[in-house]
Amino acid sequence: PNPMEKIDYQQLPTSDKESTAPMEYVPVAALAGVEGAFEDSLLDCFNDAPICLYGAACTPCLYAANKSKLQKLEGAPETPCLSFWHLTCASAAGDLLGGCIVAAAAALVAASTKMPPAALLAAPATQAAHHLASSSLSATFRGTVAGSTRRQIRAKYSIPDEPVTDEVLHCFCMPLAVCQEARFLQKKAIALELSQAQQ
């Protein structure tokens, strides 16, 4: 390292009890992770049980917590409840739109075949189409909303785009992506708090 460069250090005790052993010091910047990249891979969330379980049990809740933490890091008002309902409503809108599309298609088929609409809607093929349309649109809407937040993280920390877009990643692997973002933002928040404490 450049001897003329000023580096902030944070004291990290090796134990909560008093000890005669020397204290360990690490650069505060090292706690923030690697600049310009998500330090952890998507599967590294399995090394962090609390975040992994949180993301698996309630992905929208962890997404809202991430959004709130990002707003705090940016100095903006925190709106965790609004972020939660934003994502939840996007998912519900996809389900509703998928149901409306299948119902409209079933009505057209019933009108042309003289088949009772109730019987057509109860048919296994119609039920499968309803499930596919609702799930696909719901995942697409969720991916669009959550992907925009991931793009905010990229913009703030100069993280380059990847071959798979953020929206597609959240569409197919949303729990893993949200957990990865949670670990990333957690490190950034800790580094910011330590930096502010030293000022």
ChimeraX commands (.cxc) that place a marker at each C-alpha (Angstrom):
marker #1 position 0.00,0.00,0.00 radius 0.5
marker #1 position 1.03,3.61,-0.55 radius 0.5
marker #1 position 2.66,4.80,2.72 radius 0.5
marker #1 position 1.27,8.29,2.13 radius 0.5
marker #1 position -2.30,7.02,1.75 radius 0.5
marker #1 position -4.53,7.42,4.78 radius 0.5
marker #1 position -6.45,4.25,5.59 radius 0.5
marker #1 position -9.22,4.02,8.20 radius 0.5
marker #1 position -9.10,0.97,10.44 radius 0.5
marker #1 position -11.76,-0.59,12.60 radius 0.5
marker #1 position -10.85,-2.38,15.82 radius 0.5
marker #1 position -12.25,-5.89,15.91 radius 0.5
marker #1 position -11.99,-7.66,19.30 radius 0.5
marker #1 position -11.40,-11.39,19.10 radius 0.5
marker #1 position -13.56,-12.03,22.17 radius 0.5
marker #1 position -16.21,-10.31,24.26 radius 0.5
marker #1 position -14.15,-11.03,27.35 radius 0.5
marker #1 position -11.09,-9.07,28.37 radius 0.5
marker #1 position -7.94,-10.49,26.89 radius 0.5
marker #1 position -4.27,-9.65,26.87 radius 0.5
marker #1 position -4.03,-10.76,23.24 radius 0.5
marker #1 position -3.44,-7.97,20.71 radius 0.5
marker #1 position -6.51,-6.52,19.04 radius 0.5
marker #1 position -7.11,-7.23,15.37 radius 0.5
marker #1 position -7.43,-4.26,13.02 radius 0.5
marker #1 position -8.82,-4.40,9.51 radius 0.5
marker #1 position -9.38,-1.61,6.97 radius 0.5
marker #1 position -12.96,-0.34,7.05 radius 0.5
marker #1 position -12.99,-0.38,3.24 radius 0.5
marker #1 position -12.42,-4.15,3.33 radius 0.5
marker #1 position -15.71,-4.62,5.17 radius 0.5
marker #1 position -17.62,-3.08,2.25 radius 0.5
marker #1 position -16.65,-5.89,-0.10 radius 0.5
marker #1 position -15.34,-5.70,-3.64 radius 0.5
marker #1 position -16.19,-2.49,-5.46 radius 0.5
marker #1 position -17.89,-2.81,-8.83 radius 0.5
marker #1 position -19.18,-6.33,-8.28 radius 0.5
marker #1 position -21.56,-8.46,-6.25 radius 0.5
marker #1 position -18.99,-10.11,-4.00 radius 0.5
marker #1 position -21.15,-13.20,-3.34 radius 0.5
marker #1 position -22.59,-15.55,-5.92 radius 0.5
marker #1 position -26.27,-16.42,-6.04 radius 0.5
marker #1 position -25.66,-19.67,-4.17 radius 0.5
marker #1 position -23.56,-18.10,-1.41 radius 0.5
marker #1 position -26.76,-17.27,0.44 radius 0.5
marker #1 position -26.70,-20.84,1.76 radius 0.5
marker #1 position -23.69,-19.79,3.85 radius 0.5
marker #1 position -25.86,-17.23,5.65 radius 0.5
marker #1 position -28.66,-19.11,7.39 radius 0.5
marker #1 position -30.66,-16.11,8.69 radius 0.5
marker #1 position -30.84,-14.37,5.32 radius 0.5
marker #1 position -31.40,-17.66,3.49 radius 0.5
marker #1 position -34.33,-18.62,5.71 radius 0.5
marker #1 position -35.74,-15.09,5.60 radius 0.5
marker #1 position -35.62,-15.03,1.81 radius 0.5
marker #1 position -37.15,-18.50,1.50 radius 0.5
marker #1 position -39.95,-17.87,4.00 radius 0.5
marker #1 position -40.95,-14.40,2.81 radius 0.5
marker #1 position -39.16,-13.14,-0.27 radius 0.5
marker #1 position -41.30,-9.96,-0.53 radius 0.5
marker #1 position -40.42,-9.09,3.10 radius 0.5
marker #1 position -36.68,-9.42,2.47 radius 0.5
marker #1 position -37.06,-7.46,-0.77 radius 0.5
marker #1 position -38.78,-4.65,1.17 radius 0.5
marker #1 position -35.98,-4.70,3.77 radius 0.5
marker #1 position -33.39,-4.47,0.97 radius 0.5
marker #1 position -35.23,-1.57,-0.64 radius 0.5
marker #1 position -35.40,0.23,2.69 radius 0.5
marker #1 position -31.68,-0.34,3.32 radius 0.5
marker #1 position -30.83,0.95,-0.16 radius 0.5
marker #1 position -32.92,4.07,0.44 radius 0.5
marker #1 position -31.09,4.63,3.73 radius 0.5
marker #1 position -27.72,4.27,2.01 radius 0.5
marker #1 position -28.83,6.82,-0.56 radius 0.5
marker #1 position -30.09,9.21,2.12 radius 0.5
marker #1 position -33.69,8.89,0.95 radius 0.5
marker #1 position -36.81,8.29,3.09 radius 0.5
marker #1 position -37.32,4.62,3.90 radius 0.5
marker #1 position -40.57,3.06,2.67 radius 0.5
marker #1 position -40.46,-0.68,3.52 radius 0.5
marker #1 position -44.26,-1.10,3.62 radius 0.5
marker #1 position -44.71,0.60,0.26 radius 0.5
marker #1 position -41.99,-1.59,-1.29 radius 0.5
marker #1 position -43.62,-4.76,0.11 radius 0.5
marker #1 position -47.03,-3.90,-1.30 radius 0.5
marker #1 position -45.52,-2.71,-4.57 radius 0.5
marker #1 position -44.08,-6.18,-5.16 radius 0.5
marker #1 position -47.12,-7.99,-3.79 radius 0.5
marker #1 position -49.52,-6.01,-5.97 radius 0.5
marker #1 position -47.36,-6.67,-9.04 radius 0.5
marker #1 position -47.61,-10.40,-8.35 radius 0.5
marker #1 position -51.37,-10.21,-7.78 radius 0.5
marker #1 position -51.84,-8.17,-10.96 radius 0.5
marker #1 position -50.08,-10.90,-12.94 radius 0.5
marker #1 position -52.35,-13.56,-11.45 radius 0.5
marker #1 position -55.45,-11.50,-12.20 radius 0.5
marker #1 position -54.43,-10.67,-15.75 radius 0.5
marker #1 position -53.60,-14.31,-16.45 radius 0.5
marker #1 position -57.03,-15.37,-15.21 radius 0.5
marker #1 position -58.76,-12.72,-17.32 radius 0.5
marker #1 position -56.91,-13.79,-20.47 radius 0.5
marker #1 position -57.81,-17.46,-20.01 radius 0.5
marker #1 position -61.43,-16.63,-19.15 radius 0.5
marker #1 position -61.75,-14.48,-22.27 radius 0.5
marker #1 position -60.24,-17.23,-24.42 radius 0.5
marker #1 position -62.56,-19.79,-22.85 radius 0.5
marker #1 position -65.57,-17.58,-23.57 radius 0.5
marker #1 position -64.60,-17.31,-27.24 radius 0.5
marker #1 position -64.14,-21.07,-27.51 radius 0.5
marker #1 position -67.46,-21.71,-25.76 radius 0.5
marker #1 position -69.25,-19.34,-28.12 radius 0.5
marker #1 position -67.83,-21.04,-31.20 radius 0.5
marker #1 position -68.29,-24.64,-30.03 radius 0.5
marker #1 position -71.61,-24.25,-28.16 radius 0.5
marker #1 position -69.90,-25.85,-25.16 radius 0.5
marker #1 position -71.15,-24.72,-21.73 radius 0.5
marker #1 position -68.70,-22.12,-20.34 radius 0.5
marker #1 position -68.73,-23.73,-16.87 radius 0.5
marker #1 position -67.71,-27.10,-18.29 radius 0.5
marker #1 position -64.99,-25.51,-20.41 radius 0.5
marker #1 position -63.55,-23.59,-17.45 radius 0.5
marker #1 position -63.51,-26.77,-15.36 radius 0.5
marker #1 position -61.64,-28.73,-18.04 radius 0.5
marker #1 position -58.10,-29.82,-17.05 radius 0.5
marker #1 position -56.61,-28.14,-20.12 radius 0.5
marker #1 position -58.21,-24.82,-19.18 radius 0.5
marker #1 position -57.02,-25.14,-15.59 radius 0.5
marker #1 position -53.48,-25.86,-16.78 radius 0.5
marker #1 position -53.58,-22.88,-19.14 radius 0.5
marker #1 position -54.84,-20.66,-16.31 radius 0.5
marker #1 position -52.01,-21.78,-14.03 radius 0.5
marker #1 position -49.38,-21.28,-16.74 radius 0.5
marker #1 position -50.63,-17.83,-17.76 radius 0.5
marker #1 position -51.03,-16.57,-14.19 radius 0.5
marker #1 position -47.65,-17.90,-13.04 radius 0.5
marker #1 position -45.83,-16.53,-16.07 radius 0.5
marker #1 position -47.34,-13.06,-15.87 radius 0.5
marker #1 position -46.93,-12.89,-12.10 radius 0.5
marker #1 position -43.24,-13.83,-12.36 radius 0.5
marker #1 position -42.77,-11.30,-15.17 radius 0.5
marker #1 position -44.32,-8.47,-13.19 radius 0.5
marker #1 position -42.37,-9.38,-10.05 radius 0.5
marker #1 position -39.17,-9.60,-12.05 radius 0.5
marker #1 position -39.75,-6.17,-13.56 radius 0.5
marker #1 position -40.31,-4.54,-10.16 radius 0.5
marker #1 position -37.49,-6.30,-8.31 radius 0.5
marker #1 position -35.14,-6.03,-11.27 radius 0.5
marker #1 position -35.44,-2.24,-11.19 radius 0.5
marker #1 position -34.15,-2.24,-7.62 radius 0.5
marker #1 position -31.19,-4.39,-8.60 radius 0.5
marker #1 position -30.44,-1.88,-11.34 radius 0.5
marker #1 position -30.43,0.86,-8.70 radius 0.5
marker #1 position -27.81,-1.09,-6.78 radius 0.5
marker #1 position -25.74,-1.49,-9.94 radius 0.5
marker #1 position -25.94,2.22,-10.67 radius 0.5
marker #1 position -24.99,3.28,-7.14 radius 0.5
marker #1 position -22.00,0.94,-6.82 radius 0.5
marker #1 position -20.89,0.91,-10.48 radius 0.5
marker #1 position -21.60,-2.79,-10.99 radius 0.5
marker #1 position -21.56,-3.69,-14.70 radius 0.5
marker #1 position -24.44,-5.50,-16.37 radius 0.5
marker #1 position -24.33,-9.27,-16.81 radius 0.5
marker #1 position -25.44,-11.42,-19.77 radius 0.5
marker #1 position -28.67,-12.27,-17.94 radius 0.5
marker #1 position -30.64,-9.09,-17.29 radius 0.5
marker #1 position -31.73,-8.22,-13.75 radius 0.5
marker #1 position -35.40,-8.58,-14.68 radius 0.5
marker #1 position -34.90,-12.08,-16.11 radius 0.5
marker #1 position -32.82,-13.10,-13.10 radius 0.5
marker #1 position -35.57,-12.00,-10.71 radius 0.5
marker #1 position -38.20,-13.62,-12.90 radius 0.5
marker #1 position -36.65,-17.10,-12.60 radius 0.5
marker #1 position -34.46,-16.92,-9.46 radius 0.5
marker #1 position -35.98,-14.19,-7.33 radius 0.5
marker #1 position -35.32,-15.68,-3.85 radius 0.5
marker #1 position -31.63,-16.24,-4.64 radius 0.5
marker #1 position -31.25,-12.78,-6.20 radius 0.5
marker #1 position -32.93,-11.06,-3.25 radius 0.5
marker #1 position -30.72,-12.95,-0.78 radius 0.5
marker #1 position -27.61,-11.97,-2.75 radius 0.5
marker #1 position -28.68,-8.32,-2.67 radius 0.5
marker #1 position -29.42,-8.57,1.06 radius 0.5
marker #1 position -25.89,-9.80,1.82 radius 0.5
marker #1 position -24.40,-7.10,-0.41 radius 0.5
marker #1 position -26.38,-4.24,1.14 radius 0.5
marker #1 position -25.72,-5.54,4.65 radius 0.5
marker #1 position -21.96,-5.22,4.10 radius 0.5
marker #1 position -22.37,-1.75,2.62 radius 0.5
marker #1 position -24.50,-0.62,5.58 radius 0.5
marker #1 position -21.98,-1.94,8.12 radius 0.5
marker #1 position -19.10,-0.24,6.32 radius 0.5
marker #1 position -21.03,3.05,6.24 radius 0.5
marker #1 position -21.84,2.88,9.96 radius 0.5
marker #1 position -18.22,2.17,10.87 radius 0.5
marker #1 position -17.02,4.97,8.64 radius 0.5
marker #1 position -19.44,7.44,10.20 radius 0.5
marker #1 position -18.45,6.30,13.72 radius 0.5
marker #1 position -14.82,7.15,13.03 radius 0.5
marker #1 position -15.57,10.66,11.82 radius 0.5
marker link #1:1,2 radius 0.2
marker link #1:2,3 radius 0.2
marker link #1:3,4 radius 0.2
marker link #1:4,5 radius 0.2
marker link #1:5,6 radius 0.2
marker link #1:6,7 radius 0.2
marker link #1:7,8 radius 0.2
marker link #1:8,9 radius 0.2
marker link #1:9,10 radius 0.2
marker link #1:10,11 radius 0.2
marker link #1:11,12 radius 0.2
marker link #1:12,13 radius 0.2
marker link #1:13,14 radius 0.2
marker link #1:14,15 radius 0.2
marker link #1:15,16 radius 0.2
marker link #1:16,17 radius 0.2
marker link #1:17,18 radius 0.2
marker link #1:18,19 radius 0.2
marker link #1:19,20 radius 0.2
marker link #1:20,21 radius 0.2
marker link #1:21,22 radius 0.2
marker link #1:22,23 radius 0.2
marker link #1:23,24 radius 0.2
marker link #1:24,25 radius 0.2
marker link #1:25,26 radius 0.2
marker link #1:26,27 radius 0.2
marker link #1:27,28 radius 0.2
marker link #1:28,29 radius 0.2
marker link #1:29,30 radius 0.2
marker link #1:30,31 radius 0.2
marker link #1:31,32 radius 0.2
marker link #1:32,33 radius 0.2
marker link #1:33,34 radius 0.2
marker link #1:34,35 radius 0.2
marker link #1:35,36 radius 0.2
marker link #1:36,37 radius 0.2
marker link #1:37,38 radius 0.2
marker link #1:38,39 radius 0.2
marker link #1:39,40 radius 0.2
marker link #1:40,41 radius 0.2
marker link #1:41,42 radius 0.2
marker link #1:42,43 radius 0.2
marker link #1:43,44 radius 0.2
marker link #1:44,45 radius 0.2
marker link #1:45,46 radius 0.2
marker link #1:46,47 radius 0.2
marker link #1:47,48 radius 0.2
marker link #1:48,49 radius 0.2
marker link #1:49,50 radius 0.2
marker link #1:50,51 radius 0.2
marker link #1:51,52 radius 0.2
marker link #1:52,53 radius 0.2
marker link #1:53,54 radius 0.2
marker link #1:54,55 radius 0.2
marker link #1:55,56 radius 0.2
marker link #1:56,57 radius 0.2
marker link #1:57,58 radius 0.2
marker link #1:58,59 radius 0.2
marker link #1:59,60 radius 0.2
marker link #1:60,61 radius 0.2
marker link #1:61,62 radius 0.2
marker link #1:62,63 radius 0.2
marker link #1:63,64 radius 0.2
marker link #1:64,65 radius 0.2
marker link #1:65,66 radius 0.2
marker link #1:66,67 radius 0.2
marker link #1:67,68 radius 0.2
marker link #1:68,69 radius 0.2
marker link #1:69,70 radius 0.2
marker link #1:70,71 radius 0.2
marker link #1:71,72 radius 0.2
marker link #1:72,73 radius 0.2
marker link #1:73,74 radius 0.2
marker link #1:74,75 radius 0.2
marker link #1:75,76 radius 0.2
marker link #1:76,77 radius 0.2
marker link #1:77,78 radius 0.2
marker link #1:78,79 radius 0.2
marker link #1:79,80 radius 0.2
marker link #1:80,81 radius 0.2
marker link #1:81,82 radius 0.2
marker link #1:82,83 radius 0.2
marker link #1:83,84 radius 0.2
marker link #1:84,85 radius 0.2
marker link #1:85,86 radius 0.2
marker link #1:86,87 radius 0.2
marker link #1:87,88 radius 0.2
marker link #1:88,89 radius 0.2
marker link #1:89,90 radius 0.2
marker link #1:90,91 radius 0.2
marker link #1:91,92 radius 0.2
marker link #1:92,93 radius 0.2
marker link #1:93,94 radius 0.2
marker link #1:94,95 radius 0.2
marker link #1:95,96 radius 0.2
marker link #1:96,97 radius 0.2
marker link #1:97,98 radius 0.2
marker link #1:98,99 radius 0.2
marker link #1:99,100 radius 0.2
marker link #1:100,101 radius 0.2
marker link #1:101,102 radius 0.2
marker link #1:102,103 radius 0.2
marker link #1:103,104 radius 0.2
marker link #1:104,105 radius 0.2
marker link #1:105,106 radius 0.2
marker link #1:106,107 radius 0.2
marker link #1:107,108 radius 0.2
marker link #1:108,109 radius 0.2
marker link #1:109,110 radius 0.2
marker link #1:110,111 radius 0.2
marker link #1:111,112 radius 0.2
marker link #1:112,113 radius 0.2
marker link #1:113,114 radius 0.2
marker link #1:114,115 radius 0.2
marker link #1:115,116 radius 0.2
marker link #1:116,117 radius 0.2
marker link #1:117,118 radius 0.2
marker link #1:118,119 radius 0.2
marker link #1:119,120 radius 0.2
marker link #1:120,121 radius 0.2
marker link #1:121,122 radius 0.2
marker link #1:122,123 radius 0.2
marker link #1:123,124 radius 0.2
marker link #1:124,125 radius 0.2
marker link #1:125,126 radius 0.2
marker link #1:126,127 radius 0.2
marker link #1:127,128 radius 0.2
marker link #1:128,129 radius 0.2
marker link #1:129,130 radius 0.2
marker link #1:130,131 radius 0.2
marker link #1:131,132 radius 0.2
marker link #1:132,133 radius 0.2
marker link #1:133,134 radius 0.2
marker link #1:134,135 radius 0.2
marker link #1:135,136 radius 0.2
marker link #1:136,137 radius 0.2
marker link #1:137,138 radius 0.2
marker link #1:138,139 radius 0.2
marker link #1:139,140 radius 0.2
marker link #1:140,141 radius 0.2
marker link #1:141,142 radius 0.2
marker link #1:142,143 radius 0.2
marker link #1:143,144 radius 0.2
marker link #1:144,145 radius 0.2
marker link #1:145,146 radius 0.2
marker link #1:146,147 radius 0.2
marker link #1:147,148 radius 0.2
marker link #1:148,149 radius 0.2
marker link #1:149,150 radius 0.2
marker link #1:150,151 radius 0.2
marker link #1:151,152 radius 0.2
marker link #1:152,153 radius 0.2
marker link #1:153,154 radius 0.2
marker link #1:154,155 radius 0.2
marker link #1:155,156 radius 0.2
marker link #1:156,157 radius 0.2
marker link #1:157,158 radius 0.2
marker link #1:158,159 radius 0.2
marker link #1:159,160 radius 0.2
marker link #1:160,161 radius 0.2
marker link #1:161,162 radius 0.2
marker link #1:162,163 radius 0.2
marker link #1:163,164 radius 0.2
marker link #1:164,165 radius 0.2
marker link #1:165,166 radius 0.2
marker link #1:166,167 radius 0.2
marker link #1:167,168 radius 0.2
marker link #1:168,169 radius 0.2
marker link #1:169,170 radius 0.2
marker link #1:170,171 radius 0.2
marker link #1:171,172 radius 0.2
marker link #1:172,173 radius 0.2
marker link #1:173,174 radius 0.2
marker link #1:174,175 radius 0.2
marker link #1:175,176 radius 0.2
marker link #1:176,177 radius 0.2
marker link #1:177,178 radius 0.2
marker link #1:178,179 radius 0.2
marker link #1:179,180 radius 0.2
marker link #1:180,181 radius 0.2
marker link #1:181,182 radius 0.2
marker link #1:182,183 radius 0.2
marker link #1:183,184 radius 0.2
marker link #1:184,185 radius 0.2
marker link #1:185,186 radius 0.2
marker link #1:186,187 radius 0.2
marker link #1:187,188 radius 0.2
marker link #1:188,189 radius 0.2
marker link #1:189,190 radius 0.2
marker link #1:190,191 radius 0.2
marker link #1:191,192 radius 0.2
marker link #1:192,193 radius 0.2
marker link #1:193,194 radius 0.2
marker link #1:194,195 radius 0.2
marker link #1:195,196 radius 0.2
marker link #1:196,197 radius 0.2
marker link #1:197,198 radius 0.2
marker link #1:198,199 radius 0.2
view
